[in-house]
């Protein structure tokens, strides 16, 4: 399950490889995503 497009995943992977600030932000958003999905099912 993903919350973004393939193009975004490619960019996110590049951010991960570079360990830049966008990667830190993206990790938090990704961690929040399953929590949000679970809340929608409650």
PDB file of N, CA, C and O in Angstrom:
ATOM      1  N   UNK A   1       0.856  -1.165   0.000  1.00  0.00           N
ATOM      2  CA  UNK A   1       0.000   0.000   0.000  1.00  0.00           C
ATOM      3  C   UNK A   1       0.907   1.235   0.000  1.00  0.00           C
ATOM      4  O   UNK A   1       1.882   1.312   0.747  1.00  0.00           O
ATOM      5  N   UNK A   2       0.569   2.164  -0.830  1.00  0.00           N
ATOM      6  CA  UNK A   2       1.342   3.399  -0.886  1.00  0.00           C
ATOM      7  C   UNK A   2       0.409   4.600  -0.912  1.00  0.00           C
ATOM      8  O   UNK A   2      -0.783   4.479  -1.193  1.00  0.00           O
ATOM      9  N   UNK A   3       0.957   5.711  -0.625  1.00  0.00           N
ATOM     10  CA  UNK A   3       0.166   6.935  -0.570  1.00  0.00           C
ATOM     11  C   UNK A   3       0.627   7.959  -1.589  1.00  0.00           C
ATOM     12  O   UNK A   3       0.223   9.121  -1.531  1.00  0.00           O
ATOM     13  N   UNK A   4       1.468   7.540  -2.522  1.00  0.00           N
ATOM     14  CA  UNK A   4       1.978   8.487  -3.507  1.00  0.00           C
ATOM     15  C   UNK A   4       2.233   7.774  -4.838  1.00  0.00           C
ATOM     16  O   UNK A   4       2.164   6.549  -4.933  1.00  0.00           O
ATOM     17  N   UNK A   5       2.521   8.562  -5.838  1.00  0.00           N
ATOM     18  CA  UNK A   5       2.733   8.025  -7.186  1.00  0.00           C
ATOM     19  C   UNK A   5       4.110   7.374  -7.326  1.00  0.00           C
ATOM     20  O   UNK A   5       4.975   7.519  -6.463  1.00  0.00           O
ATOM     21  N   UNK A   6       4.286   6.669  -8.416  1.00  0.00           N
ATOM     22  CA  UNK A   6       5.581   6.045  -8.700  1.00  0.00           C
ATOM     23  C   UNK A   6       6.675   7.109  -8.809  1.00  0.00           C
ATOM     24  O   UNK A   6       7.782   6.923  -8.303  1.00  0.00           O
ATOM     25  N   UNK A   7       6.362   8.214  -9.465  1.00  0.00           N
ATOM     26  CA  UNK A   7       7.337   9.290  -9.612  1.00  0.00           C
ATOM     27  C   UNK A   7       7.768   9.827  -8.246  1.00  0.00           C
ATOM     28  O   UNK A   7       8.946  10.104  -8.019  1.00  0.00           O
ATOM     29  N   UNK A   8       6.801   9.968  -7.348  1.00  0.00           N
ATOM     30  CA  UNK A   8       7.132  10.428  -5.998  1.00  0.00           C
ATOM     31  C   UNK A   8       8.003   9.403  -5.278  1.00  0.00           C
ATOM     32  O   UNK A   8       8.928   9.772  -4.555  1.00  0.00           O
ATOM     33  N   UNK A   9       7.713   8.123  -5.471  1.00  0.00           N
ATOM     34  CA  UNK A   9       8.537   7.092  -4.838  1.00  0.00           C
ATOM     35  C   UNK A   9       9.975   7.139  -5.320  1.00  0.00           C
ATOM     36  O   UNK A   9      10.903   6.932  -4.538  1.00  0.00           O
ATOM     37  N   UNK A  10      10.164   7.411  -6.605  1.00  0.00           N
ATOM     38  CA  UNK A  10      11.517   7.539  -7.153  1.00  0.00           C
ATOM     39  C   UNK A  10      12.231   8.721  -6.493  1.00  0.00           C
ATOM     40  O   UNK A  10      13.390   8.608  -6.096  1.00  0.00           O
ATOM     41  N   UNK A  11      11.531   9.857  -6.378  1.00  0.00           N
ATOM     42  CA  UNK A  11      12.120  11.030  -5.730  1.00  0.00           C
ATOM     43  C   UNK A  11      12.423  10.754  -4.263  1.00  0.00           C
ATOM     44  O   UNK A  11      13.478  11.137  -3.759  1.00  0.00           O
ATOM     45  N   UNK A  12      11.499  10.090  -3.581  1.00  0.00           N
ATOM     46  CA  UNK A  12      11.692   9.770  -2.167  1.00  0.00           C
ATOM     47  C   UNK A  12      12.903   8.857  -1.994  1.00  0.00           C
ATOM     48  O   UNK A  12      13.682   9.026  -1.055  1.00  0.00           O
ATOM     49  N   UNK A  13      13.061   7.900  -2.887  1.00  0.00           N
ATOM     50  CA  UNK A  13      14.219   7.025  -2.791  1.00  0.00           C
ATOM     51  C   UNK A  13      15.514   7.812  -2.984  1.00  0.00           C
ATOM     52  O   UNK A  13      16.504   7.558  -2.298  1.00  0.00           O
ATOM     53  N   UNK A  14      15.507   8.761  -3.909  1.00  0.00           N
ATOM     54  CA  UNK A  14      16.698   9.598  -4.098  1.00  0.00           C
ATOM     55  C   UNK A  14      16.973  10.418  -2.839  1.00  0.00           C
ATOM     56  O   UNK A  14      18.126  10.568  -2.435  1.00  0.00           O
ATOM     57  N   UNK A  15      15.930  10.943  -2.226  1.00  0.00           N
ATOM     58  CA  UNK A  15      16.102  11.671  -0.965  1.00  0.00           C
ATOM     59  C   UNK A  15      16.703  10.763   0.100  1.00  0.00           C
ATOM     60  O   UNK A  15      17.562  11.183   0.875  1.00  0.00           O
ATOM     61  N   UNK A  16      16.244   9.514   0.132  1.00  0.00           N
ATOM     62  CA  UNK A  16      16.781   8.556   1.107  1.00  0.00           C
ATOM     63  C   UNK A  16      18.256   8.312   0.862  1.00  0.00           C
ATOM     64  O   UNK A  16      19.054   8.304   1.800  1.00  0.00           O
ATOM     65  N   UNK A  17      18.621   8.113  -0.390  1.00  0.00           N
ATOM     66  CA  UNK A  17      20.021   7.863  -0.717  1.00  0.00           C
ATOM     67  C   UNK A  17      20.911   9.045  -0.326  1.00  0.00           C
ATOM     68  O   UNK A  17      22.053   8.866   0.097  1.00  0.00           O
ATOM     69  N   UNK A  18      20.370  10.251  -0.475  1.00  0.00           N
ATOM     70  CA  UNK A  18      21.122  11.459  -0.130  1.00  0.00           C
ATOM     71  C   UNK A  18      21.021  11.804   1.354  1.00  0.00           C
ATOM     72  O   UNK A  18      21.753  12.663   1.848  1.00  0.00           O
ATOM     73  N   UNK A  19      20.117  11.135   2.061  1.00  0.00           N
ATOM     74  CA  UNK A  19      19.877  11.391   3.488  1.00  0.00           C
ATOM     75  C   UNK A  19      19.649  12.879   3.756  1.00  0.00           C
ATOM     76  O   UNK A  19      20.187  13.439   4.710  1.00  0.00           O
ATOM     77  N   UNK A  20      18.853  13.500   2.910  1.00  0.00           N
ATOM     78  CA  UNK A  20      18.622  14.932   3.047  1.00  0.00           C
ATOM     79  C   UNK A  20      17.399  15.233   3.922  1.00  0.00           C
ATOM     80  O   UNK A  20      16.731  14.325   4.418  1.00  0.00           O
ATOM     81  N   UNK A  21      17.127  16.522   4.095  1.00  0.00           N
ATOM     82  CA  UNK A  21      16.021  16.957   4.964  1.00  0.00           C
ATOM     83  C   UNK A  21      14.671  16.433   4.473  1.00  0.00           C
ATOM     84  O   UNK A  21      13.822  16.048   5.276  1.00  0.00           O
ATOM     85  N   UNK A  22      14.478  16.420   3.164  1.00  0.00           N
ATOM     86  CA  UNK A  22      13.193  15.928   2.634  1.00  0.00           C
ATOM     87  C   UNK A  22      12.962  14.483   3.051  1.00  0.00           C
ATOM     88  O   UNK A  22      11.820  14.086   3.283  1.00  0.00           O
ATOM     89  N   UNK A  23      14.016  13.695   3.149  1.00  0.00           N
ATOM     90  CA  UNK A  23      13.889  12.297   3.565  1.00  0.00           C
ATOM     91  C   UNK A  23      13.387  12.229   5.001  1.00  0.00           C
ATOM     92  O   UNK A  23      12.546  11.387   5.318  1.00  0.00           O
ATOM     93  N   UNK A  24      13.882  13.090   5.867  1.00  0.00           N
ATOM     94  CA  UNK A  24      13.433  13.098   7.256  1.00  0.00           C
ATOM     95  C   UNK A  24      11.938  13.433   7.334  1.00  0.00           C
ATOM     96  O   UNK A  24      11.196  12.813   8.097  1.00  0.00           O
ATOM     97  N   UNK A  25      11.510  14.403   6.553  1.00  0.00           N
ATOM     98  CA  UNK A  25      10.096  14.795   6.516  1.00  0.00           C
ATOM     99  C   UNK A  25       9.255  13.643   5.962  1.00  0.00           C
ATOM    100  O   UNK A  25       8.193  13.325   6.497  1.00  0.00           O
ATOM    101  N   UNK A  26       9.736  13.030   4.895  1.00  0.00           N
ATOM    102  CA  UNK A  26       8.988  11.944   4.255  1.00  0.00           C
ATOM    103  C   UNK A  26       8.823  10.747   5.187  1.00  0.00           C
ATOM    104  O   UNK A  26       7.763  10.122   5.214  1.00  0.00           O
ATOM    105  N   UNK A  27       9.860  10.429   5.944  1.00  0.00           N
ATOM    106  CA  UNK A  27       9.766   9.304   6.894  1.00  0.00           C
ATOM    107  C   UNK A  27       8.647   9.535   7.889  1.00  0.00           C
ATOM    108  O   UNK A  27       7.891   8.615   8.200  1.00  0.00           O
ATOM    109  N   UNK A  28       8.534  10.760   8.393  1.00  0.00           N
ATOM    110  CA  UNK A  28       7.468  11.056   9.354  1.00  0.00           C
ATOM    111  C   UNK A  28       6.100  10.947   8.698  1.00  0.00           C
ATOM    112  O   UNK A  28       5.173  10.389   9.284  1.00  0.00           O
ATOM    113  N   UNK A  29       5.967  11.477   7.482  1.00  0.00           N
ATOM    114  CA  UNK A  29       4.687  11.388   6.789  1.00  0.00           C
ATOM    115  C   UNK A  29       4.322   9.930   6.529  1.00  0.00           C
ATOM    116  O   UNK A  29       3.161   9.544   6.666  1.00  0.00           O
ATOM    117  N   UNK A  30       5.301   9.127   6.158  1.00  0.00           N
ATOM    118  CA  UNK A  30       5.034   7.716   5.903  1.00  0.00           C
ATOM    119  C   UNK A  30       4.599   7.011   7.187  1.00  0.00           C
ATOM    120  O   UNK A  30       3.692   6.180   7.162  1.00  0.00           O
ATOM    121  N   UNK A  31       5.237   7.337   8.297  1.00  0.00           N
ATOM    122  CA  UNK A  31       4.864   6.719   9.575  1.00  0.00           C
ATOM    123  C   UNK A  31       3.459   7.135   9.993  1.00  0.00           C
ATOM    124  O   UNK A  31       2.735   6.347  10.602  1.00  0.00           O
ATOM    125  N   UNK A  32       3.072   8.358   9.673  1.00  0.00           N
ATOM    126  CA  UNK A  32       1.733   8.835  10.031  1.00  0.00           C
ATOM    127  C   UNK A  32       0.643   8.222   9.151  1.00  0.00           C
ATOM    128  O   UNK A  32      -0.513   8.138   9.567  1.00  0.00           O
ATOM    129  N   UNK A  33       1.001   7.795   7.945  1.00  0.00           N
ATOM    130  CA  UNK A  33       0.012   7.287   6.995  1.00  0.00           C
ATOM    131  C   UNK A  33      -0.773   6.082   7.524  1.00  0.00           C
ATOM    132  O   UNK A  33      -2.003   6.124   7.500  1.00  0.00           O
ATOM    133  N   UNK A  34      -0.123   5.002   8.005  1.00  0.00           N
ATOM    134  CA  UNK A  34      -0.938   3.866   8.496  1.00  0.00           C
ATOM    135  C   UNK A  34      -1.779   4.226   9.722  1.00  0.00           C
ATOM    136  O   UNK A  34      -2.853   3.661   9.930  1.00  0.00           O
ATOM    137  N   UNK A  35      -1.295   5.154  10.520  1.00  0.00           N
ATOM    138  CA  UNK A  35      -2.094   5.605  11.666  1.00  0.00           C
ATOM    139  C   UNK A  35      -3.374   6.271  11.174  1.00  0.00           C
ATOM    140  O   UNK A  35      -4.459   6.019  11.697  1.00  0.00           O
ATOM    141  N   UNK A  36      -3.235   7.116  10.171  1.00  0.00           N
ATOM    142  CA  UNK A  36      -4.392   7.789   9.594  1.00  0.00           C
ATOM    143  C   UNK A  36      -5.377   6.774   8.993  1.00  0.00           C
ATOM    144  O   UNK A  36      -6.586   6.896   9.192  1.00  0.00           O
ATOM    145  N   UNK A  37      -4.872   5.786   8.269  1.00  0.00           N
ATOM    146  CA  UNK A  37      -5.730   4.769   7.669  1.00  0.00           C
ATOM    147  C   UNK A  37      -6.474   4.009   8.768  1.00  0.00           C
ATOM    148  O   UNK A  37      -7.675   3.767   8.650  1.00  0.00           O
ATOM    149  N   UNK A  38      -5.771   3.634   9.830  1.00  0.00           N
ATOM    150  CA  UNK A  38      -6.410   2.909  10.937  1.00  0.00           C
ATOM    151  C   UNK A  38      -7.507   3.756  11.575  1.00  0.00           C
ATOM    152  O   UNK A  38      -8.574   3.244  11.915  1.00  0.00           O
ATOM    153  N   UNK A  39      -7.244   5.053  11.736  1.00  0.00           N
ATOM    154  CA  UNK A  39      -8.255   5.932  12.335  1.00  0.00           C
ATOM    155  C   UNK A  39      -9.500   6.022  11.479  1.00  0.00           C
ATOM    156  O   UNK A  39     -10.607   6.160  12.001  1.00  0.00           O
ATOM    157  N   UNK A  40      -9.331   5.943  10.161  1.00  0.00           N
ATOM    158  CA  UNK A  40     -10.490   5.989   9.273  1.00  0.00           C
ATOM    159  C   UNK A  40     -11.353   4.746   9.439  1.00  0.00           C
ATOM    160  O   UNK A  40     -12.557   4.801   9.191  1.00  0.00           O
ATOM    161  N   UNK A  41     -10.771   3.634   9.850  1.00  0.00           N
ATOM    162  CA  UNK A  41     -11.497   2.377  10.005  1.00  0.00           C
ATOM    163  C   UNK A  41     -12.115   2.216  11.384  1.00  0.00           C
ATOM    164  O   UNK A  41     -12.864   1.271  11.631  1.00  0.00           O
ATOM    165  N   UNK A  42     -11.796   3.148  12.285  1.00  0.00           N
ATOM    166  CA  UNK A  42     -12.304   3.026  13.671  1.00  0.00           C
ATOM    167  C   UNK A  42     -13.709   3.573  13.789  1.00  0.00           C
ATOM    168  O   UNK A  42     -14.290   3.553  14.874  1.00  0.00           O
TER     169      UNK A  42
END
